[in-house]
Amino acid sequence: MPALPLLLGGVLVLFLVLPVLVLLTRGLTSSFWPTLQSPAVLDALRVSLLTTGITLLLTVLLVTPVAWLLARFEFAGKNVLDTLLDLPIVLPPVVAGVGLLLTFGRQGLLGPPLQLAGVSLAFSGAAVVLAQLFVSAPFYLRTAKAGFAAVEREVEDAARTDGAGRWDVFRFITWPLAFPFLLEGLVLTWARALGEFGATILFAGSLQGKTRTITLAIYAALESELAPALVLSAIMVLVAFTVLLVVRLVARAKPH
């Protein structure tokens, strides 16, 4: 094999892998378990797991019907709508946070009506969920659209011919066949929500036990005590590796 590509490849591998290995070696030490049980770390894990779980539930409920409609029907303005729904993927998270704050904050577009209804979203747990949903839902939307588009219409038509209703066709035919795509989308959505930082810190703040997620806790710990930041960083590395592995396994299981 040519020497130059091997050399450049080796440099790239070291550049990408070495920081990850350093994080793991610094985080997975004898102090890992004691630090993991500290209030700051446990609070961050609890807030992240709770908010990302709610985000996933809302993603399935709100995005699945939209993905099905976009995959199956043509209508005026579809390309524009599709582009707008994908926009959060390429928007800087800080910009997303500013947009959410100007829309749902106390002085935002919907702030006064929400205040009259006794609802205050900014700098609350709900704000964390909204920030995560805004930046992560498009990942599920993209894969769900691909999944529904991959289901052959002939299979659904055959079920209808046998007397199945629209809901039965979706539940027993469309959903199971598209499920590998949907699962991949949910995994990506959860990973993106778990790693969200910019939109969350602007719209929800960083209040321990309330809005401080894992990424915000890492940032806060870097300014004071390094140990929690190292432990949480090691956890994020392990989670990221697991997510990528699951996505690859799911991709292999997709119907071709």
One Martini backbone bead per residue (centre of mass of N, CA, C, O) as a GRO file, in nm:
protein
  256
    1MET     BB    1   0.099   0.034   0.017
    2PRO     BB    2   0.089   0.351   0.031
    3ALA     BB    3   0.248   0.569   0.244
    4LEU     BB    4   0.091   0.838   0.253
    5PRO     BB    5  -0.198   0.741   0.323
    6LEU     BB    6  -0.109   0.599   0.582
    7LEU     BB    7  -0.002   0.849   0.726
    8LEU     BB    8  -0.259   1.023   0.711
    9GLY     BB    9  -0.442   0.815   0.848
   10GLY     BB   10  -0.287   0.803   1.116
   11VAL     BB   11  -0.326   1.099   1.192
   12LEU     BB   12  -0.635   1.095   1.195
   13VAL     BB   13  -0.675   0.875   1.407
   14LEU     BB   14  -0.526   1.021   1.634
   15PHE     BB   15  -0.698   1.281   1.634
   16LEU     BB   16  -0.979   1.128   1.695
   17VAL     BB   17  -0.892   0.916   1.933
   18LEU     BB   18  -0.715   1.044   2.156
   19PRO     BB   19  -0.920   1.226   2.310
   20VAL     BB   20  -1.103   0.989   2.387
   21LEU     BB   21  -0.895   0.829   2.553
   22VAL     BB   22  -0.837   1.051   2.756
   23LEU     BB   23  -1.119   1.072   2.872
   24LEU     BB   24  -1.134   0.780   2.972
   25THR     BB   25  -0.875   0.776   3.153
   26ARG     BB   26  -0.972   1.028   3.330
   27GLY     BB   27  -1.269   0.916   3.407
   28LEU     BB   28  -1.186   0.596   3.449
   29THR     BB   29  -1.144   0.580   3.769
   30SER     BB   30  -1.149   0.533   4.110
   31SER     BB   31  -1.346   0.806   4.119
   32PHE     BB   32  -1.604   0.747   3.961
   33TRP     BB   33  -1.823   0.651   4.165
   34PRO     BB   34  -1.812   0.882   4.372
   35THR     BB   35  -1.871   1.104   4.161
   36LEU     BB   36  -2.139   0.984   4.048
   37GLN     BB   37  -2.278   1.029   4.352
   38SER     BB   38  -2.298   1.312   4.319
   39PRO     BB   39  -2.523   1.564   4.301
   40ALA     BB   40  -2.439   1.694   4.030
   41VAL     BB   41  -2.444   1.432   3.860
   42LEU     BB   42  -2.726   1.319   3.930
   43ASP     BB   43  -2.885   1.565   3.837
   44ALA     BB   44  -2.793   1.561   3.542
   45LEU     BB   45  -2.896   1.277   3.476
   46ARG     BB   46  -3.192   1.320   3.551
   47VAL     BB   47  -3.257   1.556   3.362
   48SER     BB   48  -3.172   1.419   3.097
   49LEU     BB   49  -3.354   1.167   3.107
   50LEU     BB   50  -3.625   1.312   3.136
   51THR     BB   51  -3.616   1.512   2.893
   52THR     BB   52  -3.548   1.305   2.666
   53GLY     BB   53  -3.797   1.130   2.709
   54ILE     BB   54  -4.005   1.349   2.643
   55THR     BB   55  -3.892   1.417   2.364
   56LEU     BB   56  -3.946   1.141   2.236
   57LEU     BB   57  -4.250   1.135   2.276
   58LEU     BB   58  -4.311   1.396   2.114
   59THR     BB   59  -4.183   1.305   1.852
   60VAL     BB   60  -4.369   1.070   1.789
   61LEU     BB   61  -4.644   1.225   1.805
   62LEU     BB   62  -4.567   1.476   1.604
   63VAL     BB   63  -4.381   1.354   1.360
   64THR     BB   64  -4.502   1.099   1.232
   65PRO     BB   65  -4.741   1.223   1.070
   66VAL     BB   66  -4.565   1.416   0.903
   67ALA     BB   67  -4.384   1.205   0.769
   68TRP     BB   68  -4.614   1.054   0.627
   69LEU     BB   69  -4.719   1.288   0.455
   70LEU     BB   70  -4.447   1.358   0.310
   71ALA     BB   71  -4.411   1.060   0.188
   72ARG     BB   72  -4.725   1.032   0.042
   73PHE     BB   73  -4.762   1.345  -0.040
   74GLU     BB   74  -4.872   1.597  -0.267
   75PHE     BB   75  -4.807   1.957  -0.238
   76ALA     BB   76  -4.820   2.275  -0.195
   77GLY     BB   77  -4.508   2.359  -0.050
   78LYS     BB   78  -4.341   2.106   0.035
   79ASN     BB   79  -4.042   2.195   0.000
   80VAL     BB   80  -4.057   2.429   0.197
   81LEU     BB   81  -4.147   2.270   0.445
   82ASP     BB   82  -3.916   2.067   0.448
   83THR     BB   83  -3.692   2.280   0.485
   84LEU     BB   84  -3.795   2.408   0.750
   85LEU     BB   85  -3.783   2.135   0.917
   86ASP     BB   86  -3.458   2.108   0.863
   87LEU     BB   87  -3.318   2.372   0.971
   88PRO     BB   88  -3.217   2.295   1.267
   89ILE     BB   89  -2.968   2.128   1.171
   90VAL     BB   90  -2.806   2.406   1.058
   91LEU     BB   91  -2.849   2.558   1.300
   92PRO     BB   92  -2.734   2.725   1.540
   93PRO     BB   93  -2.804   2.675   1.867
   94VAL     BB   94  -2.805   2.973   1.951
   95VAL     BB   95  -3.021   3.060   1.751
   96ALA     BB   96  -3.239   2.875   1.863
   97GLY     BB   97  -3.245   3.007   2.145
   98VAL     BB   98  -3.329   3.288   2.054
   99GLY     BB   99  -3.593   3.204   1.917
  100LEU     BB  100  -3.727   3.082   2.171
  101LEU     BB  101  -3.707   3.336   2.348
  102LEU     BB  102  -3.870   3.527   2.142
  103THR     BB  103  -4.129   3.338   2.167
  104PHE     BB  104  -4.142   3.214   2.495
  105GLY     BB  105  -4.072   3.442   2.645
  106ARG     BB  106  -4.178   3.696   2.840
  107GLN     BB  107  -4.100   3.904   2.580
  108GLY     BB  108  -4.229   3.747   2.373
  109LEU     BB  109  -4.466   3.664   2.154
  110LEU     BB  110  -4.600   3.435   2.374
  111GLY     BB  111  -4.558   3.538   2.666
  112PRO     BB  112  -4.814   3.699   2.761
  113PRO     BB  113  -5.027   3.474   2.716
  114LEU     BB  114  -4.886   3.271   2.904
  115GLN     BB  115  -4.899   3.445   3.158
  116LEU     BB  116  -5.212   3.459   3.171
  117ALA     BB  117  -5.211   3.128   3.196
  118GLY     BB  118  -4.963   3.057   3.398
  119VAL     BB  119  -4.712   3.037   3.191
  120SER     BB  120  -4.356   2.944   3.232
  121LEU     BB  121  -4.086   2.852   3.026
  122ALA     BB  122  -3.852   2.995   3.089
  123PHE     BB  123  -3.629   2.850   3.290
  124SER     BB  124  -3.722   2.543   3.253
  125GLY     BB  125  -3.793   2.221   3.196
  126ALA     BB  126  -3.961   2.283   2.940
  127ALA     BB  127  -3.729   2.432   2.793
  128VAL     BB  128  -3.551   2.189   2.754
  129VAL     BB  129  -3.746   2.029   2.577
  130LEU     BB  130  -3.782   2.241   2.352
  131ALA     BB  131  -3.487   2.254   2.270
  132GLN     BB  132  -3.455   1.956   2.199
  133LEU     BB  133  -3.687   1.937   1.994
  134PHE     BB  134  -3.588   2.148   1.788
  135VAL     BB  135  -3.294   2.005   1.726
  136SER     BB  136  -3.394   1.679   1.698
  137ALA     BB  137  -3.655   1.609   1.530
  138PRO     BB  138  -3.539   1.615   1.232
  139PHE     BB  139  -3.401   1.336   1.248
  140TYR     BB  140  -3.663   1.174   1.258
  141LEU     BB  141  -3.799   1.287   1.007
  142ARG     BB  142  -3.600   1.184   0.795
  143THR     BB  143  -3.616   0.874   0.860
  144ALA     BB  144  -3.924   0.843   0.850
  145LYS     BB  145  -3.962   0.919   0.558
  146ALA     BB  146  -3.786   0.691   0.446
  147GLY     BB  147  -3.952   0.460   0.569
  148PHE     BB  148  -4.230   0.517   0.434
  149ALA     BB  149  -4.115   0.522   0.137
  150ALA     BB  150  -4.011   0.209   0.149
  151VAL     BB  151  -4.293   0.124   0.145
  152GLU     BB  152  -4.485  -0.074  -0.032
  153ARG     BB  153  -4.791  -0.026  -0.176
  154GLU     BB  154  -4.874  -0.320  -0.246
  155VAL     BB  155  -4.895  -0.423   0.044
  156GLU     BB  156  -5.120  -0.231   0.133
  157ASP     BB  157  -5.323  -0.301  -0.089
  158ALA     BB  158  -5.357  -0.597  -0.009
  159ALA     BB  159  -5.478  -0.538   0.271
  160ARG     BB  160  -5.725  -0.381   0.168
  161THR     BB  161  -5.841  -0.612  -0.004
  162ASP     BB  162  -5.878  -0.787   0.275
  163GLY     BB  163  -6.021  -0.540   0.469
  164ALA     BB  164  -5.836  -0.328   0.566
  165GLY     BB  165  -5.784  -0.055   0.728
  166ARG     BB  166  -5.596   0.220   0.763
  167TRP     BB  167  -5.503   0.164   1.055
  168ASP     BB  168  -5.426  -0.135   1.015
  169VAL     BB  169  -5.214  -0.086   0.798
  170PHE     BB  170  -5.029   0.090   0.970
  171ARG     BB  171  -4.993  -0.103   1.221
  172PHE     BB  172  -4.923  -0.390   1.048
  173ILE     BB  173  -4.738  -0.264   0.805
  174THR     BB  174  -4.597   0.015   0.800
  175TRP     BB  175  -4.464   0.026   1.079
  176PRO     BB  176  -4.292  -0.237   1.077
  177LEU     BB  177  -4.133  -0.170   0.808
  178ALA     BB  178  -4.031   0.123   0.926
  179PHE     BB  179  -3.890   0.076   1.206
  180PRO     BB  180  -3.583   0.090   1.157
  181PHE     BB  181  -3.593   0.391   1.085
  182LEU     BB  182  -3.729   0.494   1.345
  183LEU     BB  183  -3.512   0.395   1.540
  184GLU     BB  184  -3.281   0.556   1.426
  185GLY     BB  185  -3.414   0.832   1.473
  186LEU     BB  186  -3.438   0.805   1.784
  187VAL     BB  187  -3.141   0.774   1.846
  188LEU     BB  188  -3.051   1.044   1.721
  189THR     BB  189  -3.239   1.223   1.885
  190TRP     BB  190  -3.134   1.149   2.165
  191ALA     BB  191  -2.840   1.230   2.119
  192ARG     BB  192  -2.897   1.527   2.050
  193ALA     BB  193  -3.047   1.596   2.312
  194LEU     BB  194  -2.819   1.515   2.511
  195GLY     BB  195  -2.601   1.728   2.361
  196GLU     BB  196  -2.736   1.980   2.426
  197PHE     BB  197  -2.659   2.349   2.471
  198GLY     BB  198  -2.715   2.634   2.343
  199ALA     BB  199  -3.030   2.647   2.362
  200THR     BB  200  -3.051   2.577   2.664
  201ILE     BB  201  -2.882   2.809   2.802
  202LEU     BB  202  -3.067   3.039   2.684
  203PHE     BB  203  -3.369   2.923   2.757
  204ALA     BB  204  -3.303   2.753   3.052
  205GLY     BB  205  -3.036   2.738   3.159
  206SER     BB  206  -2.830   2.656   3.480
  207LEU     BB  207  -3.006   2.460   3.698
  208GLN     BB  208  -2.970   2.272   3.951
  209GLY     BB  209  -3.215   2.015   3.920
  210LYS     BB  210  -3.369   2.154   3.653
  211THR     BB  211  -3.165   2.247   3.375
  212ARG     BB  212  -2.904   2.074   3.425
  213THR     BB  213  -2.732   1.907   3.218
  214ILE     BB  214  -2.467   1.738   3.122
  215THR     BB  215  -2.335   1.961   2.947
  216LEU     BB  216  -2.372   2.188   3.159
  217ALA     BB  217  -2.214   2.044   3.386
  218ILE     BB  218  -1.945   2.039   3.245
  219TYR     BB  219  -1.913   2.344   3.215
  220ALA     BB  220  -1.938   2.411   3.520
  221ALA     BB  221  -1.701   2.224   3.623
  222LEU     BB  222  -1.463   2.371   3.472
  223GLU     BB  223  -1.488   2.625   3.684
  224SER     BB  224  -1.412   2.423   3.938
  225GLU     BB  225  -1.463   2.095   3.914
  226LEU     BB  226  -1.324   1.834   3.726
  227ALA     BB  227  -1.438   1.550   3.791
  228PRO     BB  228  -1.734   1.567   3.681
  229ALA     BB  229  -1.647   1.631   3.389
  230LEU     BB  230  -1.498   1.362   3.338
  231VAL     BB  231  -1.727   1.165   3.397
  232LEU     BB  232  -1.937   1.283   3.197
  233SER     BB  233  -1.759   1.255   2.948
  234ALA     BB  234  -1.727   0.949   2.959
  235ILE     BB  235  -2.027   0.891   2.933
  236MET     BB  236  -2.065   1.029   2.655
  237VAL     BB  237  -1.874   0.845   2.502
  238LEU     BB  238  -2.024   0.578   2.556
  239VAL     BB  239  -2.292   0.669   2.438
  240ALA     BB  240  -2.195   0.742   2.153
  241PHE     BB  241  -2.090   0.462   2.080
  242THR     BB  242  -2.358   0.312   2.121
  243VAL     BB  243  -2.523   0.471   1.917
  244LEU     BB  244  -2.355   0.405   1.665
  245LEU     BB  245  -2.386   0.100   1.688
  246VAL     BB  246  -2.695   0.088   1.669
  247VAL     BB  247  -2.723   0.228   1.395
  248ARG     BB  248  -2.565   0.013   1.237
  249LEU     BB  249  -2.747  -0.227   1.310
  250VAL     BB  250  -3.008  -0.105   1.197
  251ALA     BB  251  -2.910  -0.061   0.906
  252ARG     BB  252  -2.879  -0.372   0.848
  253ALA     BB  253  -3.203  -0.422   0.908
  254LYS     BB  254  -3.292  -0.300   0.666
  255PRO     BB  255  -3.481  -0.284   0.404
  256HIS     BB  256  -3.409  -0.363   0.037
   0.00000   0.00000   0.00000
